[in-house]
């Protein structure tokens, strides 16, 4: 039996022999949990052994430089008996944690390099000509006359869900999507979601996965949820998005295969890009083209009028503007542009008012979330391409199930 020398806060001396696979995974989990001691919220979800979390909570606050060394040592020990896919998964996440720890230690890391280390993708600026073409398509879909920004804002205002009806609408779409998803992607009978309407958050919706097939989904009422966005939001957070992925991985990878590394979900890691790309494609996988007509029927049952065909056309036109948010992050953090200039850029291309642009900037400026926009932009692009480029004879449902069930990372999709 090998002896492992513990450092005061729980790390291991780099001169000690490598741990067995289960030992390495436990050290990975401890390492991830220590990041929450430095930046609360870094651990998005942990469903593993509560004793492990308690032991980390009882340690002295970790030093970022020690976290760097710990991450790099564990990375050097791979594969350490793990199979190829598990070693690749853990290795990519250790690279992300090492970068985050270097930043916590005060090291300056360029924004593009930071995103690459976190999410296993290399980003660049979008094409303004593509944005202009999207505006032309949007102009056609909206119809009418007058400035495009005024028309789209009038359309958005007309689509706002009355606050008193928001929770009712959320539950209606959750129920409809749950029925579809459970027939296609089986879930444990006891899985449940609790919905909460919240305020004063930098995001539109958030899934808090609690383990044992339970989630709490929070929806931000400050953003005046729109009828065309709500089906995507519920699909994204719940069925077949984040909640469904967590449930399927807990059942298949954790309980079925003993892959304890899947019991922790860490912000600013490749997990996030995969999860957000999957969730942004959730409505596409569950309903597909024609989702507007499907949503119209659900709203009609609630006594609300919704032009699903028009909403779908507008959604398709605006999809080409997704890179604008990432461009704004690059302008802010890589090019060090003035805040007001970035706000003006967001207002111009996303056709939003000053209040909405500054709400977006709040997310882009958050120390914890500043790089996170790339998970949506690059995650959707990568996963949509992978889904659509599937082999002959492989259906969309089968392909999407792999995203729900397997420990994939961006580089593994690119290699495929």
C-alpha positions in Angstrom: 0.0 0.0 0.0 1.4 3.4 -0.9 1.5 6.2 1.6 0.3 9.6 0.6 1.7 12.6 2.4 -1.0 15.2 2.9 -0.1 18.9 2.8 -1.8 21.1 5.4 -4.8 22.0 3.2 -5.1 18.5 1.7 -2.8 18.6 -1.3 -0.2 15.9 -1.9 3.5 16.2 -2.1 4.6 16.0 -5.8 7.4 13.6 -4.9 5.0 10.9 -3.6 4.0 8.1 -6.1 0.9 8.6 -8.2 -2.4 7.6 -6.6 -4.6 4.8 -8.0 -7.3 5.9 -10.4 -9.9 6.3 -7.6 -7.4 8.3 -5.6 -6.7 10.6 -8.6 -10.4 11.2 -9.1 -10.9 12.0 -5.4 -8.0 14.5 -5.6 -9.6 16.1 -8.7 -12.9 16.4 -6.8 -11.1 18.0 -3.8 -9.3 20.4 -6.1 -12.5 21.5 -7.7 -14.2 22.0 -4.3 -11.3 24.2 -3.2 -12.0 26.6 -6.0 -15.4 27.4 -4.3 -13.4 28.5 -1.2 -11.7 31.2 -3.3 -14.7 32.2 -5.6 -18.1 31.2 -4.3 -20.1 29.8 -7.2 -17.2 28.2 -8.9 -18.8 24.8 -8.1 -22.0 24.9 -10.0 -23.1 21.5 -8.6 -21.6 18.8 -6.5 -23.5 15.5 -6.0 -20.7 13.4 -4.6 -19.9 12.3 -1.1 -20.9 15.0 1.3 -18.1 14.1 3.6 -15.6 15.1 0.9 -17.2 18.6 0.8 -17.2 18.9 4.5 -13.5 17.9 4.7 -12.6 20.6 2.2 -14.7 23.2 4.0 -12.8 22.5 7.2 -9.4 23.1 5.5 -7.6 26.5 5.7 -8.4 28.7 2.7 -6.2 27.4 -0.2 -3.5 29.4 -1.8 -4.0 29.9 -5.5 -0.4 29.1 -6.3 -0.7 25.7 -4.5 -3.9 25.0 -6.6 -1.9 25.6 -9.8 0.8 23.1 -8.7 -1.8 20.6 -7.6 -3.7 20.8 -10.9 -0.5 20.5 -13.0 0.8 17.5 -11.0 -2.5 15.6 -11.4 -2.4 16.4 -15.1 1.1 15.0 -15.4 0.0 11.8 -13.7 -2.7 11.0 -16.4 -3.8 8.6 -17.6 -3.1 6.9 -14.3 -5.1 3.9 -15.2 -8.1 5.8 -16.6 -9.4 4.8 -20.0 -8.8 7.2 -22.9 -12.1 9.2 -22.8 -12.0 9.6 -19.0 -8.3 10.7 -19.0 -9.1 13.2 -21.8 -12.1 14.6 -19.8 -10.2 15.0 -16.6 -7.1 16.4 -18.3 -9.1 19.1 -20.1 -10.7 20.1 -16.8 -7.3 20.2 -15.0 -6.0 22.5 -17.7 -8.9 24.8 -17.1 -8.5 24.8 -13.3 -4.7 25.5 -13.6 -5.5 28.6 -15.7 -8.1 29.8 -13.3 -5.8 29.3 -10.3 -3.0 31.3 -12.1 -5.5 34.1 -12.6 -6.5 33.9 -8.9 -2.8 34.1 -8.1 -2.6 37.4 -10.0 -1.1 36.2 -13.3 -2.2 38.2 -16.3 -3.7 35.9 -18.9 -4.9 37.2 -22.3 -8.6 36.8 -22.8 -8.4 34.6 -25.9 -5.9 32.3 -24.1 -8.1 32.3 -21.0 -11.2 31.2 -23.0 -9.1 28.5 -24.8 -7.8 27.1 -21.5 -11.2 27.1 -19.9 -13.3 25.8 -22.8 -11.0 24.0 -25.2 -11.8 26.4 -28.1 -10.0 29.2 -29.8 -12.1 32.2 -30.4 -12.0 35.2 -32.8 -14.1 38.2 -33.9 -17.2 37.8 -35.9 -18.1 39.2 -39.3 -20.0 42.6 -39.4 -21.1 41.8 -43.0 -22.9 38.7 -41.6 -24.5 40.9 -38.9 -25.7 43.3 -41.6 -27.2 40.4 -43.6 -29.0 39.2 -40.5 -30.5 42.7 -40.1 -31.7 42.5 -43.7 -33.4 39.2 -43.0 -34.8 40.5 -39.7 -36.2 43.6 -41.6 -38.1 41.2 -43.9 -39.4 39.0 -41.2 -40.7 41.9 -39.1 -42.3 43.8 -42.0 -43.6 47.4 -41.6 -41.6 50.6 -41.9 -39.4 52.8 -39.8 -36.1 52.2 -38.0 -35.3 48.5 -37.5 -34.4 49.0 -33.9 -37.7 50.6 -33.1 -39.7 47.9 -34.9 -37.9 45.0 -33.1 -38.2 46.7 -29.7 -42.0 47.2 -30.4 -42.2 43.5 -31.3 -40.4 42.5 -28.2 -42.6 44.7 -26.0 -45.7 43.2 -27.5 -44.3 39.7 -26.8 -43.6 40.3 -23.1 -45.4 37.8 -20.9 -47.5 39.5 -18.2 -45.5 39.0 -14.9 -48.6 37.4 -13.2 -48.7 34.8 -16.0 -45.0 33.9 -16.2 -45.0 31.0 -13.7 -48.1 29.5 -15.3 -46.4 29.7 -18.7 -43.2 28.1 -17.4 -45.1 25.1 -16.0 -47.1 24.7 -19.2 -44.0 24.4 -21.4 -42.1 22.3 -18.8 -45.0 19.8 -18.8 -45.3 19.7 -22.6 -41.5 19.2 -23.0 -41.2 16.7 -20.2 -43.8 14.5 -21.9 -41.9 14.6 -25.2 -38.5 14.1 -23.7 -39.4 11.2 -21.4 -40.7 9.4 -24.4 -37.5 9.9 -26.3 -34.8 10.1 -23.7 -35.9 8.0 -20.7 -35.5 9.6 -17.2 -35.8 8.1 -13.7 -39.4 8.1 -12.6 -38.6 10.2 -9.5 -36.9 13.1 -11.4 -38.4 16.5 -10.5 -37.9 20.2 -11.1 -38.9 23.1 -8.9 -39.3 26.5 -10.6 -38.6 29.8 -9.0 -39.1 33.3 -10.4 -36.3 35.6 -9.2 -34.9 39.1 -9.7 -31.6 41.0 -9.6 -29.5 38.3 -11.4 -27.1 38.8 -14.4 -28.6 35.8 -16.3 -32.0 34.9 -17.8 -32.4 31.5 -16.3 -30.3 29.1 -14.2 -30.4 25.4 -13.3 -29.3 24.4 -9.8 -28.8 20.6 -10.0 -29.3 19.1 -6.5 -28.5 15.5 -7.2 -30.8 12.5 -6.9 -32.5 13.6 -10.2 -33.7 16.9 -8.7 -33.2 20.5 -10.0 -34.3 24.0 -9.1 -34.7 26.2 -12.1 -34.7 30.0 -11.5 -36.1 32.4 -14.1 -35.2 36.1 -13.9 -38.3 38.2 -14.1 -36.2 41.4 -14.4 -35.6 40.6 -18.1 -39.3 40.7 -19.0 -39.5 37.3 -20.5 -40.8 37.1 -24.1 -43.2 34.6 -25.5 -40.9 33.5 -28.3 -38.0 33.0 -25.9 -39.7 31.1 -23.1 -40.0 27.7 -24.9 -36.2 27.8 -25.6 -35.5 28.9 -22.0 -37.5 26.0 -20.5 -36.0 23.5 -23.0 -32.5 24.9 -22.2 -32.8 24.6 -18.4 -35.0 21.6 -18.1 -36.1 19.2 -20.9 -34.0 18.1 -22.7 -31.3 20.6 -21.5 -29.4 20.9 -18.3 -31.7 18.9 -16.0 -32.0 16.1 -18.5 -28.2 15.9 -19.0 -27.5 15.9 -15.3 -30.0 13.1 -14.7 -28.8 11.0 -17.6 -25.2 11.4 -16.6 -25.9 10.7 -12.9 -27.7 7.5 -13.9 -25.4 6.3 -16.6 -21.9 7.5 -15.7 -22.0 7.9 -12.0 -24.3 5.1 -10.8 -23.8 2.9 -13.8 -20.1 3.2 -14.4 -18.7 4.7 -11.2 -17.3 7.8 -12.9 -17.1 10.0 -9.8 -15.6 12.9 -11.8 -19.1 13.5 -13.1 -20.4 14.4 -9.6 -18.8 17.9 -9.8 -19.8 20.6 -12.3 -17.3 23.4 -12.4 -17.7 26.9 -13.9 -15.2 27.9 -16.6 -14.4 24.3 -17.7 -15.1 22.4 -21.0 -18.1 20.9 -19.2 -19.8 24.3 -19.5 -19.3 24.7 -23.2 -20.6 21.2 -23.9 -23.6 21.7 -21.5 -24.5 25.2 -22.9 -24.2 24.1 -26.5 -26.4 21.0 -25.7 -29.0 23.2 -23.9 -29.1 25.8 -26.6 -29.9 22.9 -29.0 -32.5 21.4 -26.7 -35.6 22.8 -28.4 -34.1 21.9 -31.8 -33.7 18.3 -30.6 -37.0 18.0 -28.8 -39.3 19.8 -31.3 -37.3 21.0 -34.3 -38.6 23.1 -37.1 -42.2 24.1 -36.5 -41.6 24.8 -32.9 -43.5 28.1 -33.4 -46.7 26.4 -34.3 -46.2 24.0 -31.4 -45.7 26.9 -28.9 -48.8 28.7 -30.3 -51.0 25.8 -29.3 -49.7 25.8 -25.8 -50.1 29.6 -25.4 -53.6 29.3 -26.9 -54.5 26.8 -24.1 -53.5 29.5 -21.7 -55.6 32.2 -23.5 -52.6 34.0 -24.9 -52.1 34.9 -28.6 -48.7 34.1 -30.1 -47.7 34.2 -33.8 -45.4 31.2 -33.8 -44.6 31.3 -37.5 -43.5 34.9 -37.4 -41.5 34.2 -34.2 -39.7 31.3 -35.8 -38.7 33.5 -38.8 -37.4 36.2 -36.5 -35.5 33.7 -34.4 -33.8 32.3 -37.5 -32.8 35.8 -38.7 -31.4 36.7 -35.3 -29.4 33.5 -34.9 -26.6 35.0 -37.0 -26.1 37.7 -34.4 -25.0 35.3 -31.7 -21.3 36.2 -32.2 -22.0 39.8 -31.3 -21.9 39.0 -27.5 -18.5 37.3 -27.9 -17.2 40.3 -29.9 -18.3 42.5 -27.1 -16.4 40.4 -24.6 -13.3 40.6 -26.8 -13.7 44.3 -27.2 -13.9 44.7 -23.4 -11.2 42.3 -22.2 -8.9 41.8 -25.1 -9.0 45.2 -26.9 -9.7 47.2 -23.6 -12.3 49.3 -25.3 -14.3 51.9 -23.4 -17.5 50.6 -21.7 -19.7 53.0 -23.5 -18.2 51.9 -26.8 -19.0 48.3 -26.1 -22.6 49.3 -25.0 -23.0 51.1 -28.3 -21.8 48.1 -30.2 -24.3 45.8 -28.5 -27.1 48.3 -29.1 -26.3 48.6 -32.8 -26.1 45.0 -33.7 -28.4 43.3 -31.2 -31.0 46.1 -31.5 -31.4 46.4 -27.8 -32.0 49.5 -25.6 -29.4 50.9 -23.3 -30.8 49.2 -20.2 -30.6 45.7 -21.9 -27.2 46.4 -23.3 -25.8 47.3 -19.8 -27.5 44.2 -18.3 -25.5 42.1 -20.9 -22.4 44.1 -19.9 -22.9 43.2 -16.3 -22.6 39.5 -17.2 -19.6 40.2 -19.5 -17.9 42.1 -16.7 -18.4 39.6 -13.9 -15.0 38.2 -12.7 -16.6 34.7 -12.5 -18.7 34.9 -15.7 -16.7 37.2 -18.0 -15.5 34.4 -20.4 -18.7 32.4 -20.1 -20.5 34.0 -23.2 -18.2 31.9 -25.4 -19.8 28.7 -24.1 -23.1 29.7 -25.8 -21.5 31.0 -29.0 -18.9 28.4 -29.6 -20.9 25.6 -27.9 -23.9 26.0 -30.2 -21.6 26.3 -33.3 -19.6 23.2 -32.5 -22.4 21.0 -31.3 -24.9 22.0 -34.0 -22.2 21.2 -36.7 -21.5 17.8 -35.0 -25.2 17.0 -34.8 -25.9 17.9 -38.4 -22.8 16.2 -39.7 -23.9 12.8 -38.3 -23.2 9.6 -40.3 -25.7 8.2 -42.7 -28.3 6.1 -40.8 -27.8 7.9 -37.5 -30.8 10.0 -36.5 -30.8 13.3 -34.6 -32.3 11.7 -31.5 -29.5 9.0 -31.4 -26.8 11.7 -31.9 -28.2 14.0 -29.3 -28.4 11.2 -26.8 -24.6 10.8 -27.0 -24.3 14.4 -25.8 -26.6 13.6 -22.9 -24.9 10.4 -21.9 -21.1 10.6 -22.8 -18.3 12.5 -21.1 -17.4 14.4 -24.3 -15.2 17.5 -24.6 -14.9 20.0 -27.5 -11.7 18.5 -28.8 -13.2 15.0 -29.0 -16.0 16.4 -31.2 -13.6 18.2 -33.4 -11.6 15.1 -33.8 -14.7 13.2 -34.9 
